[in-house]
Amino acid sequence: MSGSAARRVWYRLWQGTRYFVERPSAEDEALAAEVLSPPLLELYNRMAPRDRAHAARVCRALRRWGVEERTVLQAALLHDVGKAGGVPWIARVVYVLLCRWAPACVTRLERSERPPALLRPLVRLARHPAIGAELAAQAGAPADVVSLIGGHQDGSGVPPRLMPALRLLQRADEAA
């Protein structure tokens, strides 16, 4: 295993451990209330505590890098909202392993029309950008926020003028 692969494994283990103990701070919640409209804040509050804390870290990273555009900050806070609604931790572990060692399986999950109950959390993880974009649109998010949420993993559907913002969002997401 190369040095970067070993670092990635340790990072994922640390990230998994953090999942059980991490909760959003009062500062995280204040940041979300400052950046999000009431309907979007309601979406943010549907996310698991760990996901809200992660989203706030992504948003703060962007601010440290000088990003103040509300659209990008809103997308940062809501980029994982498609995971809300019940994705157990073990599904997240399995999904990360599939992404690493069986990406074709992830593609099949994403395209699955009637997955068995056991696979539904994995399908939700595979589709979470599209699910999140749809939820954000229904809550009245601006079109650019919806685009960034929907394309935050692979860039799909993101207009060229938003690509610099998307790259920053992806970089902050990886770092957080």
N, CA and C atoms as a LAMMPS dump frame, in Angstrom:
ITEM: TIMESTEP
0
ITEM: NUMBER OF ATOMS
528
ITEM: BOX BOUNDS ff ff ff
-5.0000000000000000e+02 5.0000000000000000e+02
-5.0000000000000000e+02 5.0000000000000000e+02
-5.0000000000000000e+02 5.0000000000000000e+02
ITEM: ATOMS id mol type element x y z
1 1 1 N 0.861 -1.18 0
2 1 2 C 0 0 0
3 1 3 C 0.898 1.231 0
4 2 1 N 0.603 2.15 -0.894
5 2 2 C 1.396 3.374 -0.976
6 2 3 C 1.116 4.256 0.238
7 3 1 N 1.981 5.246 0.43
8 3 2 C 1.82 6.17 1.552
9 3 3 C 0.508 6.927 1.491
10 4 1 N 0.119 7.368 0.281
11 4 2 C -1.139 8.118 0.171
12 4 3 C -2.334 7.202 0.414
13 5 1 N -2.261 5.953 -0.02
14 5 2 C -3.362 5.007 0.224
15 5 3 C -3.482 4.72 1.721
16 6 1 N -2.36 4.568 2.388
17 6 2 C -2.397 4.324 3.838
18 6 3 C -2.979 5.526 4.574
19 7 1 N -2.583 6.732 4.159
20 7 2 C -3.153 7.945 4.781
21 7 3 C -4.662 8.008 4.579
22 8 1 N -5.101 7.616 3.394
23 8 2 C -6.535 7.638 3.089
24 8 3 C -7.296 6.644 3.977
25 9 1 N -6.727 5.457 4.178
26 9 2 C -7.353 4.455 5.049
27 9 3 C -7.446 4.995 6.467
28 10 1 N -6.356 5.571 6.98
29 10 2 C -6.384 6.13 8.338
30 10 3 C -7.379 7.278 8.445
31 11 1 N -7.438 8.102 7.409
32 11 2 C -8.409 9.207 7.413
33 11 3 C -9.826 8.662 7.499
34 12 1 N -10.125 7.65 6.707
35 12 2 C -11.472 7.082 6.722
36 12 3 C -11.79 6.437 8.071
37 13 1 N -10.82 5.786 8.698
38 13 2 C -11.036 5.221 10.034
39 13 3 C -11.324 6.332 11.042
40 14 1 N -10.547 7.401 10.978
41 14 2 C -10.759 8.544 11.875
42 14 3 C -12.133 9.153 11.625
43 15 1 N -12.477 9.287 10.351
44 15 2 C -13.772 9.844 9.983
45 15 3 C -14.905 8.97 10.515
46 16 1 N -14.759 7.664 10.419
47 16 2 C -15.774 6.747 10.92
48 16 3 C -15.928 6.826 12.429
49 17 1 N -14.821 6.947 13.131
50 17 2 C -14.867 7.08 14.59
51 17 3 C -15.568 8.378 14.974
52 18 1 N -15.246 9.441 14.277
53 18 2 C -15.841 10.75 14.539
54 18 3 C -17.358 10.722 14.354
55 19 1 N -17.841 9.85 13.465
56 19 2 C -19.269 9.756 13.177
57 19 3 C -20.09 9.517 14.446
58 20 1 N -19.553 8.736 15.361
59 20 2 C -20.302 8.35 16.559
60 20 3 C -20.311 9.423 17.642
61 21 1 N -19.365 10.327 17.618
62 21 2 C -19.252 11.288 18.716
63 21 3 C -19.5 12.735 18.302
64 22 1 N -19.418 13.021 17.047
65 22 2 C -19.479 14.412 16.608
66 22 3 C -20.9 14.955 16.586
67 23 1 N -21.027 16.16 17.077
68 23 2 C -22.291 16.892 17.056
69 23 3 C -21.99 18.311 16.611
70 24 1 N -22.949 18.97 15.969
71 24 2 C -22.703 20.362 15.576
72 24 3 C -22.601 21.244 16.817
73 25 1 N -21.7 22.192 16.755
74 25 2 C -21.521 23.126 17.862
75 25 3 C -22.53 24.264 17.733
76 26 1 N -22.61 25.073 18.764
77 26 2 C -23.463 26.26 18.708
78 26 3 C -22.988 27.175 17.577
79 27 1 N -21.677 27.227 17.367
80 27 2 C -21.118 28.031 16.272
81 27 3 C -21.572 27.494 14.911
82 28 1 N -21.6 26.158 14.769
83 28 2 C -22.079 25.54 13.524
84 28 3 C -23.524 25.923 13.25
85 29 1 N -24.344 25.837 14.294
86 29 2 C -25.771 26.13 14.134
87 29 3 C -25.99 27.615 13.828
88 30 1 N -25.193 28.479 14.436
89 30 2 C -25.306 29.918 14.163
90 30 3 C -24.893 30.222 12.724
91 31 1 N -23.856 29.556 12.251
92 31 2 C -23.414 29.73 10.869
93 31 3 C -24.534 29.336 9.9
94 32 1 N -25.144 28.206 10.157
95 32 2 C -26.236 27.748 9.284
96 32 3 C -27.401 28.734 9.303
97 33 1 N -27.741 29.236 10.483
98 33 2 C -28.849 30.196 10.594
99 33 3 C -28.525 31.506 9.875
100 34 1 N -27.251 31.865 9.848
101 34 2 C -26.834 33.097 9.167
102 34 3 C -26.906 32.96 7.646
103 35 1 N -26.531 31.798 7.128
104 35 2 C -26.366 31.614 5.686
105 35 3 C -27.641 31.113 4.999
106 36 1 N -28.445 30.343 5.701
107 36 2 C -29.596 29.689 5.077
108 36 3 C -30.903 30.411 5.38
109 37 1 N -31.792 30.421 4.416
110 37 2 C -33.151 30.923 4.636
111 37 3 C -33.871 29.916 5.538
112 38 1 N -34.991 30.3 6.158
113 38 2 C -35.709 29.36 7.034
114 38 3 C -36.05 28.008 6.378
115 39 1 N -36.554 27.963 5.135
116 39 2 C -36.834 26.642 4.557
117 39 3 C -35.565 25.812 4.335
118 40 1 N -34.459 26.478 3.966
119 40 2 C -33.204 25.745 3.766
120 40 3 C -32.603 25.327 5.102
121 41 1 N -32.779 26.145 6.126
122 41 2 C -32.323 25.777 7.465
123 41 3 C -33.08 24.549 7.957
124 42 1 N -34.348 24.47 7.619
125 42 2 C -35.135 23.284 7.985
126 42 3 C -34.541 22.03 7.334
127 43 1 N -34.12 22.143 6.075
128 43 2 C -33.459 21.02 5.402
129 43 3 C -32.173 20.647 6.125
130 44 1 N -31.356 21.643 6.42
131 44 2 C -30.093 21.419 7.134
132 44 3 C -30.359 20.664 8.438
133 45 1 N -31.392 21.044 9.148
134 45 2 C -31.692 20.423 10.442
135 45 3 C -32.206 18.997 10.32
136 46 1 N -32.587 18.569 9.125
137 46 2 C -32.999 17.173 8.904
138 46 3 C -31.802 16.228 8.851
139 47 1 N -30.629 16.783 8.581
140 47 2 C -29.445 15.941 8.445
141 47 3 C -29.025 15.386 9.807
142 48 1 N -28.314 14.274 9.766
143 48 2 C -27.757 13.685 10.978
144 48 3 C -26.791 14.69 11.608
145 49 1 N -26.66 14.672 12.925
146 49 2 C -25.755 15.616 13.59
147 49 3 C -24.35 15.622 12.987
148 50 1 N -23.812 14.462 12.709
149 50 2 C -22.465 14.38 12.146
150 50 3 C -22.399 15.057 10.786
151 51 1 N -23.453 14.896 9.978
152 51 2 C -23.474 15.515 8.656
153 51 3 C -23.597 17.035 8.757
154 52 1 N -24.352 17.517 9.752
155 52 2 C -24.451 18.973 9.949
156 52 3 C -23.095 19.549 10.362
157 53 1 N -22.404 18.859 11.259
158 53 2 C -21.084 19.332 11.688
159 53 3 C -20.105 19.334 10.512
160 54 1 N -20.151 18.289 9.698
161 54 2 C -19.288 18.219 8.508
162 54 3 C -19.602 19.368 7.554
163 55 1 N -20.89 19.603 7.318
164 55 2 C -21.292 20.67 6.396
165 55 3 C -20.809 22.029 6.886
166 56 1 N -20.893 22.265 8.186
167 56 2 C -20.408 23.536 8.741
168 56 3 C -18.897 23.658 8.571
169 57 1 N -18.16 22.552 8.727
170 57 2 C -16.704 22.59 8.502
171 57 3 C -16.388 22.939 7.054
172 58 1 N -17.162 22.372 6.121
173 58 2 C -16.967 22.676 4.697
174 58 3 C -17.203 24.165 4.455
175 59 1 N -18.274 24.697 5.016
176 59 2 C -18.607 26.114 4.846
177 59 3 C -17.516 27.007 5.44
178 60 1 N -17.049 26.658 6.644
179 60 2 C -15.987 27.468 7.27
180 60 3 C -14.683 27.404 6.476
181 61 1 N -14.373 26.254 5.901
182 61 2 C -13.172 26.141 5.063
183 61 3 C -13.277 27.092 3.88
184 62 1 N -14.433 27.121 3.251
185 62 2 C -14.624 28.03 2.114
186 62 3 C -14.439 29.478 2.549
187 63 1 N -14.972 29.825 3.689
188 63 2 C -14.814 31.206 4.18
189 63 3 C -13.344 31.523 4.468
190 64 1 N -12.62 30.557 5.017
191 64 2 C -11.179 30.779 5.267
192 64 3 C -10.444 31.047 3.963
193 65 1 N -10.93 30.464 2.872
194 65 2 C -10.302 30.644 1.566
195 65 3 C -10.825 31.881 0.853
196 66 1 N -11.616 32.669 1.547
197 66 2 C -12.092 33.93 0.978
198 66 3 C -13.41 33.857 0.239
199 67 1 N -14.075 32.72 0.269
200 67 2 C -15.366 32.589 -0.415
201 67 3 C -16.452 33.18 0.479
202 68 1 N -17.174 34.139 -0.038
203 68 2 C -18.286 34.746 0.698
204 68 3 C -19.586 34.703 -0.106
205 69 1 N -19.527 34.139 -1.302
206 69 2 C -20.722 34.075 -2.145
207 69 3 C -21.75 33.156 -1.49
208 70 1 N -22.89 33.729 -1.188
209 70 2 C -23.942 33.023 -0.446
210 70 3 C -24.34 31.707 -1.123
211 71 1 N -24.393 31.708 -2.435
212 71 2 C -24.757 30.511 -3.187
213 71 3 C -23.834 29.344 -2.848
214 72 1 N -22.55 29.602 -2.843
215 72 2 C -21.566 28.55 -2.591
216 72 3 C -21.639 28.098 -1.129
217 73 1 N -21.8 29.053 -0.219
218 73 2 C -21.886 28.709 1.2
219 73 3 C -23.152 27.897 1.489
220 74 1 N -24.25 28.248 0.839
221 74 2 C -25.483 27.473 1.012
222 74 3 C -25.297 26.045 0.483
223 75 1 N -24.669 25.92 -0.669
224 75 2 C -24.411 24.587 -1.222
225 75 3 C -23.51 23.782 -0.28
226 76 1 N -22.539 24.44 0.332
227 76 2 C -21.66 23.749 1.279
228 76 3 C -22.453 23.187 2.451
229 77 1 N -23.363 23.98 2.964
230 77 2 C -24.149 23.545 4.123
231 77 3 C -25.165 22.461 3.776
232 78 1 N -25.548 22.372 2.507
233 78 2 C -26.601 21.428 2.115
234 78 3 C -26.131 20.322 1.171
235 79 1 N -24.83 20.246 0.889
236 79 2 C -24.381 19.304 -0.135
237 79 3 C -24.695 17.844 0.204
238 80 1 N -24.826 17.496 1.468
239 80 2 C -25.121 16.113 1.845
240 80 3 C -26.547 15.906 2.347
241 81 1 N -27.435 16.861 2.1
242 81 2 C -28.807 16.745 2.6
243 81 3 C -29.523 15.532 1.997
244 82 1 N -29.086 15.06 0.87
245 82 2 C -29.688 13.873 0.268
246 82 3 C -29.452 12.607 1.066
247 83 1 N -28.541 12.649 2.031
248 83 2 C -28.302 11.494 2.908
249 83 3 C -29.289 11.462 4.072
250 84 1 N -29.975 12.565 4.317
251 84 2 C -30.907 12.647 5.445
252 84 3 C -32.03 11.641 5.266
253 85 1 N -32.486 11.12 6.368
254 85 2 C -33.619 10.211 6.299
255 85 3 C -33.25 8.762 6.482
256 86 1 N -32.129 8.519 7.086
257 86 2 C -31.84 7.15 7.456
258 86 3 C -30.808 6.428 6.628
259 87 1 N -29.563 6.745 6.868
260 87 2 C -28.47 5.986 6.283
261 87 3 C -27.614 5.508 7.451
262 88 1 N -27.741 4.234 7.819
263 88 2 C -26.971 3.734 8.963
264 88 3 C -25.464 3.772 8.705
265 89 1 N -24.713 3.852 9.773
266 89 2 C -23.255 3.98 9.655
267 89 3 C -22.647 2.815 8.883
268 90 1 N -23.174 1.615 9.052
269 90 2 C -22.58 0.468 8.36
270 90 3 C -22.749 0.609 6.845
271 91 1 N -23.853 1.203 6.402
272 91 2 C -24.044 1.433 4.965
273 91 3 C -23 2.414 4.452
274 92 1 N -22.669 3.407 5.277
275 92 2 C -21.641 4.373 4.87
276 92 3 C -20.287 3.694 4.711
277 93 1 N -19.972 2.784 5.615
278 93 2 C -18.704 2.043 5.531
279 93 3 C -18.679 1.198 4.264
280 94 1 N -19.748 0.447 4.041
281 94 2 C -19.828 -0.408 2.854
282 94 3 C -19.732 0.444 1.587
283 95 1 N -20.406 1.584 1.58
284 95 2 C -20.392 2.454 0.409
285 95 3 C -18.979 2.971 0.106
286 96 1 N -18.266 3.396 1.128
287 96 2 C -16.893 3.88 0.928
288 96 3 C -16.022 2.758 0.358
289 97 1 N -16.192 1.551 0.872
290 97 2 C -15.414 0.415 0.368
291 97 3 C -15.779 0.115 -1.091
292 98 1 N -17.059 0.167 -1.406
293 98 2 C -17.482 -0.059 -2.791
294 98 3 C -16.912 1.01 -3.726
295 99 1 N -16.945 2.259 -3.283
296 99 2 C -16.393 3.342 -4.109
297 99 3 C -14.927 3.09 -4.413
298 100 1 N -14.232 2.578 -3.437
299 100 2 C -12.788 2.362 -3.591
300 100 3 C -12.471 1.123 -4.428
301 101 1 N -13.147 0.01 -4.125
302 101 2 C -12.763 -1.254 -4.737
303 101 3 C -13.765 -1.83 -5.724
304 102 1 N -14.945 -1.263 -5.824
305 102 2 C -15.934 -1.78 -6.774
306 102 3 C -16.803 -0.646 -7.322
307 103 1 N -16.185 0.337 -7.981
308 103 2 C -16.959 1.486 -8.462
309 103 3 C -18.08 1.108 -9.435
310 104 1 N -17.925 0.01 -10.155
311 104 2 C -18.995 -0.424 -11.06
312 104 3 C -20.248 -0.788 -10.268
313 105 1 N -20.08 -1.317 -9.067
314 105 2 C -21.231 -1.626 -8.207
315 105 3 C -21.96 -0.349 -7.807
316 106 1 N -21.199 0.704 -7.541
317 106 2 C -21.808 1.979 -7.164
318 106 3 C -22.632 2.517 -8.322
319 107 1 N -22.111 2.388 -9.519
320 107 2 C -22.842 2.835 -10.708
321 107 3 C -24.135 2.048 -10.854
322 108 1 N -24.071 0.731 -10.633
323 108 2 C -25.288 -0.087 -10.712
324 108 3 C -26.282 0.311 -9.629
325 109 1 N -25.797 0.597 -8.424
326 109 2 C -26.685 1.036 -7.346
327 109 3 C -27.397 2.328 -7.722
328 110 1 N -26.634 3.24 -8.287
329 110 2 C -27.181 4.539 -8.67
330 110 3 C -28.31 4.391 -9.697
331 111 1 N -28.203 3.394 -10.543
332 111 2 C -29.186 3.189 -11.613
333 111 3 C -30.3 2.215 -11.239
334 112 1 N -30.182 1.613 -10.076
335 112 2 C -31.149 0.607 -9.639
336 112 3 C -32.547 1.207 -9.513
337 113 1 N -33.519 0.544 -10.116
338 113 2 C -34.887 1.064 -10.097
339 113 3 C -35.691 0.565 -8.906
340 114 1 N -35.553 -0.683 -8.557
341 114 2 C -36.293 -1.25 -7.425
342 114 3 C -35.351 -2.068 -6.557
343 115 1 N -34.505 -1.367 -5.794
344 115 2 C -33.544 -2.119 -4.984
345 115 3 C -34.227 -2.834 -3.82
346 116 1 N -33.699 -3.994 -3.433
347 116 2 C -34.222 -4.653 -2.234
348 116 3 C -33.962 -3.768 -1.017
349 117 1 N -34.743 -3.958 0.016
350 117 2 C -34.664 -3.117 1.218
351 117 3 C -33.241 -3.03 1.765
352 118 1 N -32.519 -4.114 1.735
353 118 2 C -31.155 -4.132 2.283
354 118 3 C -30.225 -3.17 1.549
355 119 1 N -30.468 -2.953 0.262
356 119 2 C -29.596 -2.094 -0.541
357 119 3 C -30.055 -0.64 -0.594
358 120 1 N -31.234 -0.332 -0.108
359 120 2 C -31.76 1.035 -0.223
360 120 3 C -30.855 2.102 0.397
361 121 1 N -30.254 1.856 1.566
362 121 2 C -29.339 2.887 2.086
363 121 3 C -28.138 3.124 1.159
364 122 1 N -27.652 2.068 0.517
365 122 2 C -26.536 2.231 -0.42
366 122 3 C -26.977 3.005 -1.658
367 123 1 N -28.187 2.731 -2.112
368 123 2 C -28.734 3.464 -3.266
369 123 3 C -28.891 4.935 -2.886
370 124 1 N -29.38 5.199 -1.684
371 124 2 C -29.537 6.59 -1.234
372 124 3 C -28.182 7.301 -1.224
373 125 1 N -27.149 6.628 -0.743
374 125 2 C -25.807 7.233 -0.741
375 125 3 C -25.328 7.5 -2.162
376 126 1 N -25.56 6.552 -3.049
377 126 2 C -25.125 6.728 -4.441
378 126 3 C -25.862 7.882 -5.115
379 127 1 N -27.128 8.066 -4.74
380 127 2 C -27.952 9.1 -5.367
381 127 3 C -28.053 10.381 -4.55
382 128 1 N -27.345 10.472 -3.439
383 128 2 C -27.574 11.605 -2.536
384 128 3 C -27.379 12.978 -3.184
385 129 1 N -26.482 13.163 -4.158
386 129 2 C -26.417 14.492 -4.785
387 129 3 C -27.731 14.858 -5.494
388 130 1 N -28.288 13.924 -6.255
389 130 2 C -29.542 14.201 -6.97
390 130 3 C -30.707 14.363 -6
391 131 1 N -30.755 13.525 -4.972
392 131 2 C -31.818 13.626 -3.97
393 131 3 C -31.723 14.977 -3.263
394 132 1 N -30.51 15.36 -2.876
395 132 2 C -30.305 16.636 -2.19
396 132 3 C -30.673 17.823 -3.062
397 133 1 N -30.311 17.748 -4.33
398 133 2 C -30.652 18.839 -5.252
399 133 3 C -32.165 18.979 -5.369
400 134 1 N -32.858 17.867 -5.452
401 134 2 C -34.319 17.906 -5.552
402 134 3 C -34.937 18.489 -4.277
403 135 1 N -34.448 18.069 -3.121
404 135 2 C -34.961 18.607 -1.858
405 135 3 C -34.715 20.114 -1.767
406 136 1 N -33.523 20.537 -2.165
407 136 2 C -33.186 21.965 -2.115
408 136 3 C -34.08 22.764 -3.06
409 137 1 N -34.309 22.232 -4.242
410 137 2 C -35.185 22.915 -5.203
411 137 3 C -36.595 23.043 -4.641
412 138 1 N -37.093 21.981 -4.038
413 138 2 C -38.438 22.018 -3.448
414 138 3 C -38.529 23.028 -2.306
415 139 1 N -37.415 23.26 -1.626
416 139 2 C -37.394 24.216 -0.51
417 139 3 C -37.134 25.642 -0.987
418 140 1 N -37.004 25.839 -2.295
419 140 2 C -36.845 27.176 -2.839
420 140 3 C -35.413 27.663 -2.957
421 141 1 N -34.454 26.747 -2.957
422 141 2 C -33.056 27.143 -3.124
423 141 3 C -32.843 27.733 -4.515
424 142 1 N -31.931 28.715 -4.625
425 142 2 C -31.594 29.255 -5.953
426 142 3 C -31.06 28.151 -6.873
427 143 1 N -31.265 28.319 -8.165
428 143 2 C -30.855 27.316 -9.152
429 143 3 C -29.371 26.975 -9.052
430 144 1 N -28.517 27.967 -8.773
431 144 2 C -27.081 27.686 -8.675
432 144 3 C -26.766 26.801 -7.468
433 145 1 N -27.479 26.988 -6.379
434 145 2 C -27.296 26.129 -5.198
435 145 3 C -27.701 24.704 -5.562
436 146 1 N -28.837 24.563 -6.229
437 146 2 C -29.325 23.252 -6.649
438 146 3 C -28.297 22.575 -7.555
439 147 1 N -27.729 23.322 -8.501
440 147 2 C -26.72 22.763 -9.417
441 147 3 C -25.485 22.285 -8.676
442 148 1 N -25.014 23.097 -7.742
443 148 2 C -23.81 22.718 -6.992
444 148 3 C -24.055 21.492 -6.118
445 149 1 N -25.211 21.412 -5.493
446 149 2 C -25.53 20.233 -4.679
447 149 3 C -25.605 18.996 -5.57
448 150 1 N -26.328 19.11 -6.672
449 150 2 C -26.504 17.978 -7.569
450 150 3 C -25.224 17.487 -8.216
451 151 1 N -24.282 18.383 -8.426
452 151 2 C -23.042 18.005 -9.088
453 151 3 C -21.838 17.938 -8.181
454 152 1 N -22.046 17.988 -6.861
455 152 2 C -20.891 18.13 -5.97
456 152 3 C -19.932 16.949 -5.994
457 153 1 N -20.367 15.798 -6.454
458 153 2 C -19.432 14.681 -6.508
459 153 3 C -18.752 14.541 -7.866
460 154 1 N -19.525 14.654 -8.933
461 154 2 C -18.939 14.387 -10.252
462 154 3 C -19.052 15.545 -11.242
463 155 1 N -19.621 16.65 -10.809
464 155 2 C -19.731 17.81 -11.685
465 155 3 C -20.881 17.761 -12.668
466 156 1 N -21.655 16.689 -12.653
467 156 2 C -22.743 16.569 -13.633
468 156 3 C -23.791 17.651 -13.429
469 157 1 N -24.179 18.257 -14.535
470 157 2 C -25.218 19.273 -14.526
471 157 3 C -24.788 20.646 -14.041
472 158 1 N -23.527 20.805 -13.693
473 158 2 C -23.047 22.099 -13.208
474 158 3 C -22.624 22.937 -14.409
475 159 1 N -23.198 24.133 -14.561
476 159 2 C -22.817 24.97 -15.704
477 159 3 C -21.35 25.399 -15.62
478 160 1 N -20.719 25.595 -16.759
479 160 2 C -19.298 25.962 -16.775
480 160 3 C -18.961 27.174 -15.891
481 161 1 N -19.848 28.155 -15.819
482 161 2 C -19.545 29.352 -15.017
483 161 3 C -19.446 29.039 -13.521
484 162 1 N -20.016 27.887 -13.08
485 162 2 C -19.947 27.499 -11.664
486 162 3 C -18.818 26.514 -11.364
487 163 1 N -18.077 26.105 -12.389
488 163 2 C -17.027 25.105 -12.173
489 163 3 C -15.962 25.558 -11.173
490 164 1 N -15.513 26.816 -11.179
491 164 2 C -14.538 27.216 -10.144
492 164 3 C -15.12 27.065 -8.734
493 165 1 N -16.383 27.427 -8.559
494 165 2 C -17.032 27.273 -7.254
495 165 3 C -17.154 25.796 -6.893
496 166 1 N -17.506 24.967 -7.872
497 166 2 C -17.625 23.534 -7.626
498 166 3 C -16.296 22.948 -7.179
499 167 1 N -15.207 23.331 -7.847
500 167 2 C -13.887 22.792 -7.47
501 167 3 C -13.532 23.183 -6.033
502 168 1 N -13.854 24.41 -5.65
503 168 2 C -13.614 24.83 -4.262
504 168 3 C -14.48 24.034 -3.291
505 169 1 N -15.738 23.838 -3.633
506 169 2 C -16.631 23.055 -2.782
507 169 3 C -16.106 21.627 -2.626
508 170 1 N -15.68 21.024 -3.707
509 170 2 C -15.151 19.66 -3.646
510 170 3 C -13.882 19.591 -2.805
511 171 1 N -13.022 20.574 -2.967
512 171 2 C -11.779 20.611 -2.185
513 171 3 C -12.079 20.769 -0.691
514 172 1 N -13.022 21.64 -0.361
515 172 2 C -13.4 21.843 1.046
516 172 3 C -14.067 20.584 1.599
517 173 1 N -14.88 19.928 0.791
518 173 2 C -15.549 18.693 1.221
519 173 3 C -14.52 17.611 1.535
520 174 1 N -13.53 17.462 0.705
521 174 2 C -12.468 16.479 0.946
522 174 3 C -11.661 16.81 2.21
523 175 1 N -11.414 18.094 2.393
524 175 2 C -10.593 18.523 3.548
525 175 3 C -11.335 18.43 4.866
526 176 1 N -12.659 18.529 4.818
527 176 2 C -13.442 18.558 6.055
528 176 3 C -13.808 17.174 6.49
